[in-house]
């Protein structure tokens, strides 16, 4: 993966490859084996379960096109659950070496056995977790959505450090829509009185969090300006994309690219690929 923004020529070179990947992925179908420990699967919402994974593939395909990439060799899914997304990644990126990570051992074991992923048991403190290899693609679906601000920031900074040069990390977040979903729809995250500290925090700082009342963890909402301030201190990444409601028409999608913000070439300088083509 080249450490500079691809031009139309690089995009054109990646487009046929990514399109072919998508064609083969659609035609091959995914492994529909469901783990008995899969707490995300509901028989009456089976179609939605598989649609969420297809959405993840679409997000990743767009990231590939943006950087002019035609493959990712080392892929980490955290939290992998029981393969809601990994079953799709395994077909979209069949040559990739997959790593399945979750804090629940049964989830990790299932993904390792069913999809051939390397197992990596996660921890409550993500800064204690290391994948043991540079990661070309990190898919982090609906993890930071459950962290208070200090854990959110520490985890984001640490996970970016796992990326290989030119690697991509995709995080999903609760953004502006989540406030409206709580206030204006029947699909609430928490009772209104429990959600109130989240709304207050967002109004004050752009970030809010509240614990679940009956089990560990909680819910966070992070507005885009707060997220951008959190990223501002990470000089070795660029913001590749931020799409509101970009995953499952629900969570925002943040994509970070492991290329330093100050990397050359600068404006008006010849790019390395242009120099080689003209010499």
N, C-alpha and C positions, 0 to 999 in steps of 0.2 A: 504494500500500500504506500503510495507516494506521499511525502510530507508536505504537500501543498494543495491548494484548492484546484480540483480538476476543471479543465475547460470543456467546451462542447465536444472536443475530440475524445477526451477521456470518458465523458458520459456516453458518447456514441459507442465506444468500445465495450463499455460495461453493459449497455442496454440489452444486446442480444443474449448475453450469457445469463443475466438475471431473468430475462423473459423465458429462456429455456428452462431455468430452474423452476420457475413458477409453473410452467406447463407440466413438467415431470411431477412436481409436487401435487398438482391437482389431479393428474391422471393416476398416480400411484395410491392415493388415499393414505390415511394414517392408521396406525395401530390403535384399535378401539378398545383394547383391554383396559378394564377399570379396576384399580386396586380396591380391596375392601376398606382400606384406610383413607380413601380419597374423600376428604370432607368438602371439596368443591363441587363434586358431582351430585346431581339430583336427577332421578329418572324422568321426572316430569319437565325437566329443563335440559334435556340431553342435547338438543340442537344448539342451545345457547352455549353450553360447555365447549363444544367443538368450534363454534364460531369465534369464541374468545381466542383460541389458539390460532385460527386463521388470521385474525386481526393482528396478532403479534408478528406473523410472517410478513404481512403487508408493511408493517412499520419497519421491519428489518430490511426488506427489499428496497424501500425508499432510501434508507440510510446507505445501503450499498451503492445505489445510483448516485447519491450526493457526493460520495467520495471516490467514485469511479472504481469500486472494488467488485471482483467477480467471485470471491470466496472468503470465508473466514475459517481458519484452520483449528483454532482452539476456542471453544464456546463454553461459557459458564451460565447456567440457569440457576438463579438464586432469588427467592426461594423456589425450588423446583416443584414443591408439592408432590403429587403423584402423577406428574407428567402432563398437566393440562396444556402447557405450552411445549414442553420438551418433545412430546410425541410428534408435533408439527416440525420442530427444528430438525429432528432426526431425519425427516423426509426431505425437507427443503435444503439442508446442508448435509447430505449423506456421507460425504468424505471427511467431515469435521470430527475432531476428537472432542467429545462432549464431557462436561463435568456437571454432575448433579449435586446441588448443595441445599440443605434444609436443616432446620433445627430438630426436625422429627425424624428419628432413624428409620422408621418404616417407609417414609416417603423416599428417602435416599436409597434404601435397599431396593425398592420397587423400580425406581428409574435406572439403577445400575443393572438390575436383572433384565428388565423389559426392553430397555433402549440402548444397552451397552455403554452406559455412561460411567465415568470414573466417579466413585462416591467421595463426597466431601461433607462431613458432618459440620454444620454451622454451630455458632455459639451465640448466646445472648449479646455478648460484646463482640461485634463484628471485627473490631480492630485486632482481635486475637485469631482471626481466620486468615489463612494464606492458601491459595489454590495450588502453589507449587509449580506453576508454569505461567509464562506471560499469556494473557488472555486477549484474543482478537475481537471477540464479541461477548459482552456481558449483557444478558437480559435479566433485569431486576424488576419484575412485575409485582406491584402492590406490596412492597416491603416498607419503603419510607413512609407510606401512608399510615403506618402504625407506630411511628417513632415520635417522641417529643423532640424539640428543636436541637438539644445538645447531641442526642444520639443520631438524629437525621444528619447533622453537619459532619460529625465524626465518621459516620458510616460512608457518606458520600465521598468524602476526601480519601478515605482508606480504599474504597473499592476502585476509584479512579487509578490509584496506584498499582492495581493489578494489571492494568492494560499494557499490552505490547505497544511500541511506537506505531502510530497509525491505527490503533484499535478503537473500537466504538463501544460505549456503554449506553444502554437504554434503560431509563428509569421511568416508572409511572407514578403519578402523584395525584392527590386530591387538590383541585384548583377551584376557580370561581364557580364552576358548575356545581360542585359539591355543596356549597352554601345554599344554592337555589334548590337543589334536590332535597336538602333537609327541610327547607322552609316552605317549598311550594308543591311537593309531591308526596304521595303516601310511602315512598321508598326511602325512609329515613335511616340514618346510621345509628342513632341513639335517641332516647327520649329527649324532648326539647330542653328540659332543665339540665340534663347531663351534657347536652351539646352546647349549652350557653357559653361555657368558658372558651370553647373553640371559636365561636362567633366573636366573642369579646377580644380574644387574642388576635384574630385576623383583622378586626377593625383597628386595633391599636398598633400592631407590628407587621401585619401581613402573614402571620403564622399563628395557628392555634392548635391545641391538643387537649384531649380528655381521655382518661382511663375508661376502659370497659367497667361496668359496675359489678360483673359477676365472674370474670376470668381475666387472666393476665393480658397485658397489651392495651391498646387503645386506638384512637382515630386522630389523625392530624389532617389539617388543611393548610396548604402553603400556596400563597399567591405568586404569580410569576415574578414580580419585582423582588420579593423576598428570596426566591430561589436564585435569581441572578446575582443578588448580593452575596449569597452563600458561595457561589461559584467564583466570584470575582477574585478571590485570593488564590485560585488554582491556576498558576501561570502556564502549566504544560498541557492544558486542554483548550479546545475551542467549543463553543456551543454550536452544534451541528443543526439542531432543530428544537423547537418547542411548539407543540401542537396541542391546543386545548381540546379536551374530549377526544383525543386521538386514539385511545384504546377502548374498545367496546362501547364507543359513544359515551364514555363515562370519565375515565381517568385521563389526565393530561400526560403527554409524552415528552420527556426531556432526553435528547440524545447528545452525548458529549464525545468529541473526537480527540484522541491522544496525539495532538500536534500542538506544540507551543504557540501561544497567541502571538509571540514575537518572532516566530520562525521566518527565515528568509525563504523565498525572495520577497522583498518589499515592493511597494508600488513603483512602477517604471523599470524595475530590474527584470532582466531576462530570466525566465524559468528554466530550470535544468533540462526539462524535456525539450524546450524550444531551442536551447543551445545545441543539444545533441542532434536535433533534426536538421539544423542549419549548417552544421560543421561538415 
